[in-house]
Structure formats: C-alpha cells, structure tokens
Amino acid sequence: MIKALLGALLLIAGGLQGPSVQWKPEVRQTDGVWQVVLTGQIGDNYYIHPMADPYTGVTLEVEETDTVLRLGLPYDKYEPSDYKGEKVAEGEYVITQNLELQGSGKVTVSGTVSWQACSGDFCGMPEEYQFSQEVKLPSAGSKGLWGLILEAILWGFLMLLTPCVFPMVPMTVSFFLKQSQNVAAGRFKAAMYGLFIVLLYTVPICIIIGLTWVLGGAGVTADIFNWLATHWLPNILFFIIFMVFAASFFGAFEITLPSSWTTKADSKSGKGGLLGVFFLALTLVLVSFSCTGPIVGTVLIKSTQGEFWAPMVTMLAFSIAFALPFALLAFFPSVLKKLPKSGGWLNSVKVVLGFIEVALGLKFLSVADQTYHWHLLDREVYLAIWIVCFTLLGLYLLGKIRFKHDSPLEYLSVGRLALVIIDFAFVVYMLPGMWGAPLKALSGYLPPMETQDFVLTRSSASMGFETPELMADGVSNPTDAKQMLSMPHGLKAYDNLEDGLAAAQASGKKVFVDITGHGCVNCREMEARVWSDPAVLNLLRNNYVMVSLYVDDKTRLPQDKWVTTPAGKVLKDVGRVNSHIALEQFGVNAQPNYFILAADGTRLKGPRSYNLDIQGFVDFLR
C-alpha cells in the first residue's frame, strides 16, 4: 500500500512537471529507406510497456498523405527489464516507422506517439506526444531520372569515339594553344569552348520547355511531350531518321549538313576573342550532328514522360560529358601525342553504332504500333529482328562481314574478342524470349508479353483471351468481358474508372488504379520485375479491382464518351481523356503512377511511382 501510494504521488508530481518520457523525433534515410525515428528518454523511477503489449503498450501513428506513405508496421528497440514477470522498458526506448517519401522539395512527416508510464504497481493516465518534422527531398531524386543522367553521361563520352567527333579533338585543342599568346589564355579559351558546347546543346531545349510551361502550364507541357512520345508522326519520323543514319554508318552514303552552314560558322571562328571560340563550338556542334543527332534524340525521347526537369537535366549531363575532354586536353596538351590516329578502327566504331541504331530505332516504330494497335511489330517479331541484328554484329566483330570502308581484319584483338563474347551472350539470352521467356532485363524495350502469339506453358487466361466474369448465378456476363483489358501475368483490368468503381462496390474490394502508357518504358519494367512477384500477383488478383488508364492510347471514343475540359477543349480519344483524368483527379502527369481507392472513389493511398522495391510495393498494396 505504501509503495503504491508513493508511486501514485510520484506520477502526480511528475505529471505536474512534464511528460514521463522525453521524445526526440528524427527523419533519416537508412540503406535507401526513409524512416521516422523517435528516441524516448524515460524518466527516473518510471517504466513503460513496449509495443508488444496489446493493452498498455507504446503506439506510433504516422499520418499518411499524398507524399508520405507508411511501409509496414512500426518496430521498437530497447533493453528489456523485468517487473514481476513482465517485460518493460526503462532508460532509452526507440520506436521506428519505415516510410516512402514521394515528390520533391520539402515534405512534412507528422504523427503521434502514445504511452502509459508506470511507477511500481501504479500506472498513470495515458500520455501522447505529437511531432512534425520537415525533410527536404532532392528536386531530381527519382531513380528513373538518375538512370537517365547516367545514360546521358555515358553516351556523351561514347560520342567522342565517333568519326564525326574524334578527329576534331586534337585539331580544336591545338587550335586554341596556337592561337593564344600564352598557355593560360589557351586554357581559358578551351574552357570557354567547352562551356559554349554545353550551352548550344542545353539552352534550346530549356527555352522550348520553359515557354510551353509558362504559356500553358504543366498540362500543355505534358501534352506536347505526350504527343512527341506517342503520336505516330514523330515516332515514324524518328524511326526513319534512325534507319537513314544506320545506312549512313554502314557506308551507303555520307550525311552532312548544308556546307553553307558549316562554312559560315567556320569563317566566323577565325575572329579573335570569345566570339571566335563561340563560332568554333558552333562548327563542332553542326559537323558532329550526323553522329550526335540520333543520340540526342534518344535522350530527349526517353525523358518525355511528363517531367519538367528531366529533359533539361539529362541534356545538360550529355553536353557536359561531350564537352569535358576538350577542356581537359587543353590543360594537359601532352596527352594529344598519345591519342590513336584516325583510321579503320573509327569506321568499325561507326558500323557498330549502325547496328545499335537499327535496334534502338525499332523502339519508335513499336511505340506507334502499340498506341494505334496496328499489330505490325508484336513481341516475337521485335525479338526476331534484334536477334538477327546482334548476330550480324557479332559476325562483323569476328571479321566475317565487311562493309565498304572497312580495313581487312588481320587478327582478333583481346578487346574485340571480349565484345564478341558479350554480343553473342546477349543473343543467347534473347533466344528463349521467342518462346515466352520474360527477359526482365529488356522489359522496358520490348513490346508487352500480351502481344506475343506463342508462349510455352501459358494458359488461355494469360494469352490475351477475354475471360468473361461470372455473375452470381454462374452465367457469364458478356458486358464485363468486353470492358476488360488483358494485362501482364494473366491479370485483367477495366479501361475506365467508372466501371472499375462499380465492380468494386459489387465485390466489396478496393480499386487499384494503374496510370500507364503503351510507350512507357518504366511501366513495362514495373510489370515485368515487380508485378511478377507471387505476393504482388496474389494481392492484385484477390484484393483489388484493377483499372488501367493508358494515357497514350489513340483509340477514338464514341461521341457520348467525349470530355470537354474547363478551357473548352474537346477530348475525343482514350489517351487524352485518361491524361485529363490523371492530371485533374490524381494530380500526376507522368507514368507509371499507382493509387488505391475505396469503392466510393476515396483515395486511400498513392501516388506510388516507379520503384523496383518489391517489398515496398507489397506493403503499399497491403
């Protein structure tokens, strides 16, 4: 009795002075996962019950928003003490909640931790502590964007080995050293030369994107990018350009810009000062166009998924990598003597790039084929062309095939042999794809599996056939069958939100909204590498009604399905309507993005964008 009375008095006194546990919140990133960590210092003579206690244990509730998502359940860490056979916590107590933080800029993580402190046999009233922590996310922090930046840098360095650019490296740097009165002046001009190259590549795309954004906002910019990335006209045009460049690289003809352009630019470069340096940079950009043009186009097209910063950042990365050696060689002119001379090896690089051009160019034709449902380039046809293309490349590297400007191959170098092994290994990897192997490493480039006619061990449900839904009396419902889309791994989805919500209300399930596109590389990668996981498939099949909104589908809608925007614009095809829904109802203009809705349309979770973390996706679905 005395101990209980003393404990009660202690708790009352402590309550007057402040909470029994002093909490310190922190938001941090550990091994790529965001966490909110609350470290509690338990007052002297107090103890608390850990989370495992279902009645009086500590609880942590982190508020979920559009930018803050909980991953799994919170967990605690402490040195357990024993009180009359109970496991309790004294001293320091740490509780952690894993999070997924989306978006960019500043994100606020808020929540409440609750506990009940005890002293002896007496426990006080429940207490709680509310916290709010602000964390700054990188403005360009998506994995997809960093992948584009890395790819742009690699292409920028690779361009230095092309026949259009390589012979100009020693020539231009030597020009700077000779024209300058001293070494310092030469180095300064070389640095400015590199800067001008970067500006000539980056500024035009920044101006185009900035004007469209200012004049029309995110919607107009997304529409322009969507048109550029999915409409048949630019895609067929890019496909033809890639094939023409490939033929040129194979030696069929030479592609040069009008001589008057380069002549005028070159004549201006003879002038002194920075003006001459600028025109020399312009000459390089124009002359090297036949080699850099297709690569620049690829970088831009891969960046056109509705992002504002991605095209500008990736072009900046490409141009810096492309221009950097010009400045470095001016600072270390002795390196010039060690460079290999131009010759047959440069033509070999050119031919190899020609084969790569053919392979990459098919992607543009494939996008047009999928968005307009032509069925000219289904998965097995696409794969067959790639297999033949890279087989011919391997034979070329072995010297079994020669082109017009090739020198005889007297022997096979170790480096060339390594390329042959890599190339034929890639061919062998692709071969099983002709019979339905998933080829996850290429999932972003290949047409979806649903377009392949023959797949071993595939059931009818996963071969793209419509499987009618059964009504309560066991009779098939042909209306539902017509509305269902064939999705990867035998999944089925509604093609519009209204039908999906109605089906969810009838079945008592939630709605999984998939904002996607036929030409979306990251969407195909998510489907091949994340959706294929058994846990993910089980949740999607059994717990959700799926709705897939393709924002680039060019199928014409009947007039009663047209949508008129507040600005008075009439949207007449599936893709434009879905893009409008994605932007107005979900606030996103990029793909992929995933949301979870209640049957009444209330948003429960999302957005979740491109992220190959399978467990994170499972937690999102749960």
C-alpha positions, 0 to 999 in steps of 0.5 A, a space after each residue: 500500500 505504501 509503495 503504491 501510494 508513493 508511486 501514485 504521488 510520484 506520477 502526480 508530481 511528475 505529471 505536474 512537471 512534464 511528460 514521463 518520457 522525453 521524445 526526440 523525433 528524427 527523419 533519416 534515410 537508412 540503406 535507401 529507406 526513409 524512416 521516422 525515428 523517435 528516441 524516448 528518454 524515460 524518466 527516473 523511477 518510471 517504466 513503460 510497456 513496449 509495443 508488444 503489449 496489446 493493452 498498455 503498450 507504446 503506439 506510433 501513428 504516422 499520418 499518411 498523405 499524398 507524399 508520405 506513405 507508411 511501409 509496414 508496421 512500426 518496430 521498437 528497440 530497447 533493453 528489456 527489464 523485468 517487473 514481476 514477470 513482465 517485460 518493460 522498458 526503462 532508460 532509452 526506448 526507440 520506436 521506428 516507422 519505415 516510410 516512402 517519401 514521394 515528390 520533391 522539395 520539402 515534405 512534412 512527416 507528422 504523427 503521434 506517439 502514445 504511452 502509459 508510464 508506470 511507477 511500481 504497481 501504479 500506472 498513470 493516465 495515458 500520455 501522447 506526444 505529437 511531432 512534425 518534422 520537415 525533410 527536404 527531398 532532392 528536386 531530381 531524386 527519382 531513380 528513373 531520372 538518375 538512370 537517365 543522367 547516367 545514360 546521358 553521361 555515358 553516351 556523351 563520352 561514347 560520342 567522342 569515339 565517333 568519326 564525326 567527333 574524334 578527329 576534331 579533338 586534337 585539331 580544336 585543342 591545338 587550335 586554341 594553344 596556337 592561337 593564344 599568346 600564352 598557355 593560360 589564355 589557351 586554357 581559358 579559351 578551351 574552357 570557354 569552348 567547352 562551356 559554349 558546347 554545353 550551352 548550344 546543346 542545353 539552352 534550346 531545349 530549356 527555352 522550348 520547355 520553359 515557354 510551353 510551361 509558362 504559356 500553358 502550364 504543366 498540362 500543355 507541357 505534358 501534352 506536347 511531350 505526350 504527343 512527341 512520345 506517342 503520336 505516330 508522326 514523330 515516332 515514324 519520323 524518328 524511326 526513319 531518321 534512325 534507319 537513314 543514319 544506320 545506312 549512313 554508318 554502314 557506308 551507303 552514303 555520307 550525311 552532312 549538313 548544308 556546307 553553307 552552314 558549316 562554312 559560315 560558322 567556320 569563317 566566323 571562328 577565325 575572329 579573335 576573342 570569345 566570339 571566335 571560340 563561340 563560332 568554333 563550338 558552333 562548327 563542332 556542334 553542326 559537323 558532329 550532328 550526323 553522329 550526335 543527332 540520333 543520340 540526342 534524340 534518344 535522350 530527349 525521347 526517353 525523358 518525355 514522360 511528363 517531367 519538367 526537369 528531366 529533359 533539361 537535366 539529362 541534356 545538360 549531363 550529355 553536353 557536359 560529358 561531350 564537352 569535358 575532354 576538350 577542356 581537359 586536353 587543353 590543360 594537359 596538351 601532352 596527352 594529344 601525342 598519345 591519342 590513336 590516329 584516325 583510321 579503320 578502327 573509327 569506321 568499325 566504331 561507326 558500323 557498330 553504332 549502325 547496328 545499335 541504331 537499327 535496334 534502338 530505332 525499332 523502339 519508335 516504330 513499336 511505340 506507334 504500333 502499340 498506341 494505334 494497335 496496328 499489330 505490325 511489330 508484336 513481341 516475337 517479331 521485335 525479338 526476331 529482328 534484334 536477334 538477327 541484328 546482334 548476330 550480324 554484329 557479332 559476325 562483323 566483330 569476328 571479321 566475317 562481314 565487311 562493309 565498304 570502308 572497312 580495313 581487312 581484319 588481320 587478327 582478333 584483338 583481346 578487346 574485340 574478342 571480349 565484345 564478341 563474347 558479350 554480343 553473342 551472350 546477349 543473343 543467347 539470352 534473347 533466344 528463349 524470349 521467342 518462346 515466352 521467356 520474360 527477359 526482365 532485363 529488356 522489359 522496358 524495350 520490348 513490346 508487352 508479353 500480351 502481344 506475343 502469339 506463342 508462349 510455352 506453358 501459358 494458359 488461355 487466361 494469360 494469352 490475351 483471351 477475354 475471360 468473361 466474369 461470372 455473375 452470381 448465378 454462374 452465367 457469364 456476363 458478356 458486358 464485363 468481358 468486353 470492358 476488360 483489358 488483358 494485362 501482364 501475368 494473366 491479370 485483367 483490368 477495366 479501361 475506365 474508372 467508372 466501371 472499375 468503381 462499380 465492380 468494386 462496390 459489387 465485390 466489396 474490394 478496393 480499386 487499384 488504379 494503374 496510370 500507364 502508357 503503351 510507350 512507357 518504358 518504366 511501366 513495362 519494367 514495373 510489370 515485368 520485375 515487380 508485378 511478377 512477384 507471387 505476393 504482388 500477383 496474389 494481392 492484385 488478383 484477390 484484393 483489388 479491382 484493377 483499372 488501367 488508364 493508358 494515357 497514350 492510347 489513340 483509340 477514338 471514343 464514341 461521341 457520348 464518351 467525349 470530355 470537354 475540359 474547363 478551357 473548352 477543349 474537346 477530348 475525343 480519344 482514350 489517351 487524352 481523356 485518361 491524361 485529363 483524368 490523371 492530371 485533374 483527379 490524381 494530380 500526376 502527369 507522368 507514368 507509371 503512377 499507382 493509387 488505391 481507392 475505396 469503392 466510393 472513389 476515396 483515395 486511400 493511398 498513392 501516388 506510388 511511382 516507379 520503384 523496383 522495391 518489391 517489398 515496398 510495393 507489397 506493403 503499399 498494396 497491403 
